[in-house]
Amino acid sequence: MVAWKQGSRANPKPCREQDQGKFEITQRDGWARCGLLHTAHGVLETPALLPVVNPNIQTITPREMWDKYGIQALITNSYVISKHEHLKEQALKHGVHALLDFPGVVMTDSGTFQSYVYGDIDVGPEEIVAFQRDIGVDIATMLDEFSRPDMTEGEVKRCIDTTVERSAASIKVAGSTMLNGPVQGGIFRELRISSAMQMAKFPFTIHPLGGIVPIMEQQNYKQLVQIMLATIPHLPKNRPIHMFGCGHPMLFPMLIALGADLFDSAAYALFARDGRILTPWGTEKIDKIVHWPILTLEVHDKTPEQVRAMEEGERTKCLARYNLEITLQELSRCKQAVHDGTIWELAERRSHEHPALRDAFLWLTSNPILNLPTNIIQMVRTDEQAGQFSKDAGLWEDAWDNIVLRQDSMKTGGVLWGGLDTFTRPYLLKARRRLHARWSPRTNLQHRVVVFHGVGGLYRESLRAFASAIADTQSSELCILTPLGLVPYGFEDVHPFAHIDGPKWMVSNPPDEAYIRRELSRLSFSTPEIIYLNPHDVSSCFQATKTFEKAGYVIQVEEYQRTEGKVSDEIYRRQIEDKVLYELNFNRIHAKKLLADCSFICNRQGRMKNVINQHGKHILSTRLQDGGLSLTDEGALAIDELKQNPLPVGFSLAEPFTGIEMGLPRVVIVDDALPFVEKGRNVFHGFVVSADPWITPGDKVLVTSTEGRLVGHGISQCSTEEFGMFTKGVAVRIRSSFRDTNTTG
């Protein structure tokens, strides 16, 4: 065993008194988020695992968890403590932290789970909350009514009603102690929604999802996913979501992707007593292990045979440490995935590790499959996936839209193809929806569309000569067939459309006519003539040029191929106009005003770098890493001058993907924050008074005073709804600011 020293890790510092109970997001990837929960015994980083500690049976001591494993928080049972006189006396006299010898965050359960296992318990709801308060826990739990999956709808409703009835009194008794407000509802969707909406009205700090242990014991992970989809959209976004009784590492990626922040479990110890080890793909019996599936610190110097030969108590402790290390390892991997923006990809991969997990993932993503290109579906679709589309998918459409809507607007890096699952990633779906909602064809060009196909991204080198030649004719709209569907030529380098890293057959198959027609309809074309052009196919190129000649146009492709690096201004103009529609949310009229008589600065490879407006001001730059637009100060001022809408009032919400053609959204801040933002400081939650209703994470926003003066521009870190909820953390990351020239100082 690797040695550890008591006291080797410093005790945590309490948060600021005014911050206690507040939750802030530091990083996000859709619904998944890394955050900070402020408590009197330190700031807890989430997602976090709270190991369950039985004060009578400590397989791994809380002090070892703190010093050796860096555990920031744990959970113990206040009911168990209250029923053992020696524990109760010490806890009341010295506090629960001293009882456990743990300096970090301590959460306690109330006895609800004991009532599920053993029947009724002899403690009242106010009495158990008062006891938790008196022993100094950081986060207490009210005594709710456990709803089992085998209960009838009426029985579950009574559990919800009882829990709601106890809430107000429990909060009053808790006083300044942070309190868990569990959400019940069994397996009934409407009851889960009802419970979430009712519990959200009370000032709880955290919302655990209760009654899920028996569902996990039955490995009914699809129901677990459904419970999360029914519940989380109706809970305040500024409160962490706790998966009560869930701590198996196999579940972490998918549950974190769906919004889980906290986990607790005694599995690390319970499985060890049964001679089992945890892995990200399930559990394994130590009796069958010849080589450790994952090598950790605890077993790096031991063989499985040596562990099996240990005395029972020592073997249990060794396996418990191993299980804890594996669990923390997978949780850390999930945190990094959230930072990298790849949590959904990790959930995809983990879904293949267990049949029940795969079933849940396929149910979750079955609806988007129907919108894929036919040739891709035929290549990789399986009978298992084909049969997953649920007849009740409409019930979950709003929740799925919510997942898609809260994806970051732009990411970087290659999109690694992983099979059919790739095309159901919420980030990719958001990109497609945004394209279809915001982009529109040039009104005089709907009669003819050139569809480039047979090439992979980045598309510039393969298509530039043809695209420039055709664009100069002013006779056709240009589109590219990508693995993510049909996109305008202006997106030839835009993430994610041009950044799919997959097998060549994804772009080498001939176009599917019916699919192309559907894609053109999504792009607001009516019934245009389609010219298919594969630049690598001589016959395709010949046929395309002949079609243009019959229409009275001569395509001088050779001229562009001979002229190194030269591309016509027309193709640049189309490209930047398309991006303005997509990223800045302009309509064609306002985009043309912004770009009227603009010029372009390009690099040696002929790639556009900067956009200069008619007044000689640098207003936009194109980013090399993702093809997106960077807004300059002059660009922000020019856009501000074009605004048509009054300042927003409050935080009214819009339906997903509305606010089309309304321009860049605005965030209005309080006057007290103006001097800080004018110096380039970020906008923090609590200082925003209103925001346009169509803001999503990662959007460019204009920051204004309450009088409408442009103060700065930056990147939103949240949605409009979250602007109105959070009181801690960064709301807008400021890229640049404007000082009021009418003020001094």
N, C-alpha and C positions, 0 to 999 in steps of 0.2 A: 504493500500500500504506500502511496506517495504521502509523505509527511505534510502536515499543515500545522500552523502555529496559531494558537488562540490570540486574538487581538492584532493579528497581522494586517487586518483591514480596518481602517478608521471607521468610527461610528458616523452615521449620516447626520447631516445638518438639517435642522427643521426648515421647512419652507417659510416664506414670509407669512405673517399672520393673516394678511388680507388675501393671500393666494390659496389658503387651505381649502381643499375640495375642488379647486379649479383644474380643468383638463385642457391641454393645448396640443395641437398637432404640429409635429416637427417635419414630417415627411409623409407623403401619401402616394398611393397607387390605386386609383379608383376608390372603392370602399375600404380597401386595406389602408392602414395608417400606423405610423410610429408616433408616439405621443409621450407626454409627461403629465403624470397625475401628482399634484402637490399635496403633501401630507405633513403632519407634525414630526414624522420620523423619516424624513427624506423625500426626495422627488423620485417617484417610481416611473421607470421607463417602460413603455408598452410597445408591442405586445409583451406580456409578462406571464411567467408561470408562477403560481403560488402553490408550492408543495403543501400537501395536507400533513399536519403534524398532530399526532395523538400524544398529548402530554404524558400519558401513562406508558406508551410504547414508542420510544424514539429510535427507530432503526438507523436513521442518520440524525444527529443532533442539530437543532436549529443553529447553534454556534458554528458548527462545521459548514452548514449551508451558507452562512454569512461569510465566514473567513476563507473557506476553500473554494466554494463554487460561485461566489458573487451573487447569491440569491438576494434580491432586494425586498421581497415580501413573501409571507407565508400565510396560510389559513389554518386555524384550529377551531375546535368546537366549543362554544361557550356553554352549551347544555351539558356536555361531558364534564367540563370544569366545575360547573355549578352543582353537579351531583356527587362529586368527590370532595368531602369536607376539607381534606388537607390541601387540595388544589385550590378550592374556593377561598380558603382562609389566606393562603399566600398571595393569590391573585388580587384579592381585595386590599390586602395590606401593602403589597409592593408593586402591584401592577402586572399585567399579562406579559409585558416585555421581560421583566425580571424572572417571572415564572418560567418562561421558555428560554431565557438567556439569549434573546435575539434583539439586536438593536434596530432592526429595520421595520418595515411596515407590517403590521399584524392585522389581518382580517379575521373575523369570527363568523361562523355559521350559528344559526339560532336553535337548531334542533329539528328543523323541518325534515331533513333527510332521515333522522332517527324515527320520526313519525311514519315515514314511508316504509322503513325497514321493520320497525317493531310495533307499529300501531300508535295509539295516542300517547302523548307525553304529558307529564304533570307540571306544566309551566304555562303561565299566561303570556300573551303577546307583549304587553307593556312591561311585565316583570323581566322578561329575558332581554329586552332592549336596555332596560335600566341597568341590568347586571353587566352587560357588555360596556355600557358607558362608564360604569363605576370601576371596572378593572382596566380602563384606559386603552381600549382597542382603538386603532386608527379608523377602521371601517367595520361597522356593525351590520348585522343583517336582521331585518324584521322577520317575525314568525309568520310565514305565509302558509297557504294550504297547498300541499303537493298534489298535482294532478297527474294520474297515471295514464298511460296509453290505452289501458283496457276500460277506462271509465266511459260512461255514456256522456252525451253532450250536456244533458241536464246536470249531471254530477260535476262535470268540469266547470260549468258556469257557476255553480255554487262555490267551488273553490276560488274562482276569480272574485266573486262578490265578497267572500269572506276576507280575502287578501286586501281588496280595495277598502273595505270597511275598517280594517286595522291600520291602514296607512297613516292617516292624519295623526292618530294618537301615538303611533310609533315614532313619527318624526318629532312630535312635541317632546316625548320622553328622551329621545336621543340628544336633543339640544344641539351643541356644537359638534357632536360626533358625526362623522360621515356615515351615511346609511345606504345600504343596498335595498333597492326596490325590485324584487323579483317579478318577472313576467311569466305567468302561467298560461294555460290554454290547451294542454294536452296536444292531440294531433289534429285539432279542429282549426282550420285557417281563420275563420271569422272570429272565433273566440280568442285566438292569439292576437289578432288585430285589435279587438276590443280591449283586451287586457293591456296591451302596449299603450293604447291611446289613453286609458284611464290612469295607468301608473305614471305616464309622462306628465300629468297635471300636477303631481306632487314634487317637491324639491328634493328628490333623491340625488345622490352623488353618482351612483353606478346602477346599471340595470342588468342583473343576471338573468339569463334565460333558464327558467326552472323546469323541472319535470323531464329533463332530457336524458338522465342516466339510464333508465330502462330502455330508451330508444337506442342508445349507443350499445348497451349490453346485447341487444338483439341485432346489432350491426345494420340497423335500418337507417343508413346515412342519407337516403333520399328524403325521408321524413324530417331528418335533422336540417337539411338544406331548406326544405319547405318552411319549417318553423322560422328559420332565420329570415327568409324572404318575406314572410308574413309580418314579422315583428319589427325588424330593424328600421324600415322606412318610417315607422310611426313613433320612434323614440327620438328624443332630443340628440342632435349630433354632437353636442358638447359634453355628453356623458359616456364614459366607457361602457362597452358591452362585455359582460362576463359570462363565459360558458360554464355554468355550474356543473362540476363533476367531470369535466372533460380535460384530459391531460395526455392522451395518447399522441405521440409525435406524428403518426400517420395522418391525423386529421388536421394538423396545424395549417398547412398551405391553403387548403380550400376554405377552411373556416376564417382564416385571416383575410383571404381574398374577399370574403363575404362580410367583413366588418367586425370580426371578433377582436377584442383588445386584451382580455384577461382569461386565463385558464387556471383551473385548480384540479388536483388529482392526487390520490394516494396510490395510483397504479405503480409508481416506481418501487414502492415497498410491498404492496400486495402481490404483484407479479413475482417479485423476488422470493417471497415466502413460498410461492408455488413452484419455484424453480424455473421461472420464465424470464426472458429478456425482451425488452422493447426494441423495435427497429422502426425506421420510417415506412416499412412495408407490412408491418404486423408484429406478431409475437412469435418467439421461438423457444422451444424447450431446451434447457441447458443440457439435458441428457443426450440430445442429438447433435450438439455442436462439437465439431472437430477443430475448426478454426474460427476465431472471432469474426463475425460478419463486418463489424466496424471496430477498429482498435481505438481504445480510449486510454486515458491516463490510469484509470483504476486497474486495468487488466494488461497493461503493456508488458508486464514482467511475469504474467501468469498464463498458463494454458487452460483451456476449458477443463481438461482432465484434472489439473491441480485444483481448480475451483470446486469441481464435483467432490473431490476428496476432503474438502474442508469440513470441520464441525458445522452442524446445521446453522447455528447462530452466526458464525463468521461468514458462511456461504451466503446467507441472506443479506448481510450487510454489504458484502462485496457486490452481489448482483444488484442491490438497491442503488449503490453508488454508480454502477455501470448504467443502469436504467436512467438515473438522473442525468448523467453525462450525455447519454444519447438524446434525451429529451431536450436538454439545453442546447445541444449542438443543432438540432433541427430547428428550434426556435430562433437561434441566431441566424441560420441560413434564411429563414423566412424574413427576418428583419432586413437583411442585406438585399433580399429580392425586392422588398418594398422600396428601399433606397434606389435600387437599380431600375425600378419600374417593370420588374419581371415576375411579380408574384403570381400572375395568372398562368404564365408559362410553367412555373414550378408546380402549381396546382394541377395543370395538365399532366405533367410527368408523373406526379404522385398518384394520380387517378388510375394509372395502369398497374399500381402495386397491389390492389385488392379488388375483387369483383364487386363488393358492395359499394366501395368508394367510386369505382368506375360507373356503376349504375347511377349513382347520385350525380356524377359529373355529366354523364350523357343526358340525363333528364334536364339538368340545368341548362345545357347548351343545345338542346334538340331543335328549338324553334329557328335559330339563325341558319341551321343547315339548309333549310329549304330555299334560301336565297343564293346559294352557291352556284357557280358555273356548272352546267351539266357534265362537261367533260371531266372536271375535277371530282365531282360526286361519283361518277362511274369508275374513276381510277382508284379511289381510296375508300369509298363507302362500304360498310359491312352490313350484313343483315342485322346485327346487333344495333348499329346506329340507325339503320333505316326504320326500325320498329320503335324507336324511342320517342317519336313525336307524340306528345300527350294531347288527348282530346280536351283537357281542361287548361291548355296552355294560355288561353285568354285570361284566366284568373290571375296569372302571374306576370302578365305583360307589363303592368305598371312598375312592378318591382324590378324586372329586368331592364326596363327603360331607365330606371333610377341608377342601376349599376353602370349602364353604358354612359349616361349623362355625366357622371362624376369622374370619368376617366380624364387624365391629363390631356390637354389639347394637342400637344406636340411632344414627341420623344425623339431620342437619337439612337443610333446603333442599328445593326441589322436585325430584321425580324426573322428568327430562325424557324424554318418550316418544321412542323412536328406532326404532320398528318392532317386529317380533317379538322381536328381540334383547333388548329391554328386559325382557321377562318371564323371561329366563333369567339375569339378573344374580344372582350368588350372594347378595348382601345381601338382595334381595327374596325369594329362596327360603328363606333362613334365617328371615326374618320369618314367612313362611307356615308353615314347619315348627315354629317355636316356638309359633305360635298353635295349630296343630293338636295339638301335644304337651301344652301346658299348659292350654289353656282347656277347660272342660266346661260343658254347659248346667245350668241349675237342674233338679234331678231331677223336680220336680213340674210342669215346663213343657214337657216334650218333646212333648206332644200337638199343639201349635200353634206355628208359626213365621211371623212377619210378615217378608216379604222386601221391604225398600224398594229401589226401582230407579228408573232414569231421572234420577238426579241425580249431580252431580260433587262432589268434596270441595272445601273442607271441608263437611261434610254438615249441620252444626248448624242453620243458618238454614232450610234446606229441609225438615228433618225434625222439628225440635224440638216443634212443636205436636202432630203425630201421635204422636211417640214418647212424649211425656209423658202424653198421653191414654191410650194403650194400656198403658203401664207401670203406670199407676194401677189398671188393671183386674186386675193380677196374674195375667193369664190366658195370656200369650204371651211367647215369647222374641222379641227383636227383632234382625234382621240387616240388613246393608246389602250390596247387590251392588256391588262395586268392580271396577275393572280387574284387581286382583290376586286376585279371588275374593270369596267370601262371608265377611263379618266380623261379629262381634257389634256391636250399636249402641255399646257402650262405646268402640269404636275409631274413632268418628266424626271424631276429630282426630289420631289416632296416625300417626306416620311408620312405614312408607311408605304405608300403606293409603289415607290421605286426602290424599296429597300427589303424586299422579300428574298431571303437566302434559301433557295430550294432547288429541287432537281429540274433538269432542263425540260422534261416533258410538260412541266406546268405552263410553259410558254410556246412549246413547239407544236402543239396540236392545232389543227385548223379551227377557226372560230365556229362557234355554235350559233347559227342564225337566230334561233328563237331567243337565246340568252342575250345576244347583242341587241335585239329589238327591245327586250325588257330593260336592259341597262340604258338604252337611249331614252326610253320613256321616263326612267328615274331621273335622267338628266334634263328633263323637260323638253325633249324633242318630240315632234308629232310623228310624221311618217316620212322621214328623209330618205333620199337615195343614199345607199351605202357603197363606198368604194373600199375594198379590202386591199391592203398593201403590206406585203412582207418584204422588207428591204433585202433579205437574203435569198429571195426567190426571184429569179430572173423573169419568169413568166408572169408573176404577180406584178412586178414593177412595169413590165411592158404593157400589161392590160390596164393598169392604172393610168399611165401616161396617155395611152390611146383614148381612154374615156375623157380625159381632160381636153385632148385635142378636138374631139367631137363637139365638146362644149365651147370651143373657141379659145381655149387657153393652151399656151405652150409652156411646159414645165422644163426649165433649164437646170436640171439637177447637176449636170456636168460642171456648170459654171461655179456652183457652190462647192463642189468637190475639189475643183482646181484651186479655189481661193482659200488658202490656209487660214483657219481661225476666223474667217469673216462670216458673220451671220447678219441677216437683214434686221433693221430696226423693227420691222413689223412682227417678227417672231418674238423678239424681246418684249414688245408692247403687249402682245397677246399673253405672254407668259406672266408678266408682272400684273396685268389686269386680272387674270384668273386667280392669282394668289391673293390679291387685294379682296376679291369677293369672298374667298375661302377663309382667310385669316382675319381680315379687318371687318367682315360682315357688311360690306358696302353693296349697294345695287350697282348696275352697270352705269347709270347716269352719274352717280356720285364718284364712282371709280374713275370715269373719264374726266370728271372735273379735277380730281386730285392729280391725275396723270397727264393733264392737257399739255401738249408740246414738251413733254419731258424728254430727257436724253439719258444715255446709259454709259457707265464706265465698266469695261470688261477686263478680265485678266488675259494672260497670253493664250490660254486655251479657248478663248472665246466665251467664257462663262461670265454672265452678268454679275457684277459686284454691287454697284451703287446706282441708285436712281436719283437723277437731278431734275428738279421741277423747272417750270418755265421761268422762275425768278432766280435760277442758279443756285437754289438751296438743295442740299443733300437731305432727302426725306426718308429714303428706305435703303436697306441693304439686304442682300440675300445671304443666308447662312450656308456655309459649305457642308456642315455636318448633317443637316436635315432638309435643306431646300426651303426652309421657312423664311419669313421676313423679320428683320430687326427694325424697330421704329426709332428714328433719330428724334432729337428735340425739335428740329424744324418740321419733321413729319408730324409729330404730336400737335404742334401749333397749327399746322395746315389742316389736320383732321378736326381739331377743335373749332376752327372757323367754319367748317362745313356742317356742324351739328344742326339738326333740325328739331330735336325733341327737347321738351322741358326737363329740368333736373328731376331725377327720381325722388319719390317720397316713400320713406320706409323701406321695407324689404319684401314687397309683394312678389309672389312667385309666378313664373310663367310655365306653361306646359313645355315638355322637352322639345328643344329645337325650334322654339318660337323666337320672336324678336329678330326675325329675318330681315335683312337689309336696313337695320336700324343703326348700323355703324358701331364703332367701338363703344362698349359700355362705360359708364362713369360710376365712380365711387366717391361719395361725398363724405368729407371728414369734419370733425368738430374744429372750431377755431383754435382751441388750445393746442392742437396737433400741428397746425400750419408751420410754426417756426422750425419744428423738427424735420418735417417732410421737405421744407425748402432747403434744408442743409443736406438732403440726400438720405435721411433716415427712413427706414421702412414704416409702413402704416401698421399699427398694431390693433388687434381686436379690442373693442371697447371704445374706440375713437372714430368708428364709422357710424354715420347717422342714417345713411340710405345708400342704395345701390340699384342699378338697373336689374330687372328681373331675369335676364337671360345669361348671367355670368356663370361660368363653370371653371373648375380648377385649371390653371395654366393659361387662361385667356389674357390677352393684352387689355389693359384698362387705363382710362384717364382718371386721374385723381383731382378733384376740385374742392374748392371751398364751398360753404353753404350758399354763397352768392353766385357760384358758378364760375369763379376764376380758376383757370387751369393752374394747378400747383405742381403736378408731376405726372409721370406715366410709369407703369410697371406691369408686373405679372401677378394676377390674382392667385392666391393660395387656397381658395375655397369657392363655394357656390354662394349665390345670393342669400339663400336660406341660412347658411352658416355665418355669414356676416352679422346676421341679427341674433345669433345664439351665443357665439364664443365671446369670452371676455379676457382671454389670455392667448398670447402667441401672435405670430406674424399674419396679418390679413392680406397685405399687398407688398411684394418685394419691389421696391422702387429702383428703377433703372436710371432715372434722371429726374431732376426737379427744376422748378422755376421760382425764382425769388421775386416777391412783390416789389417792384421798383418804386412804389409809392410809399413804402415804409422804410424806416431807418433802423440801424442797429445791427 
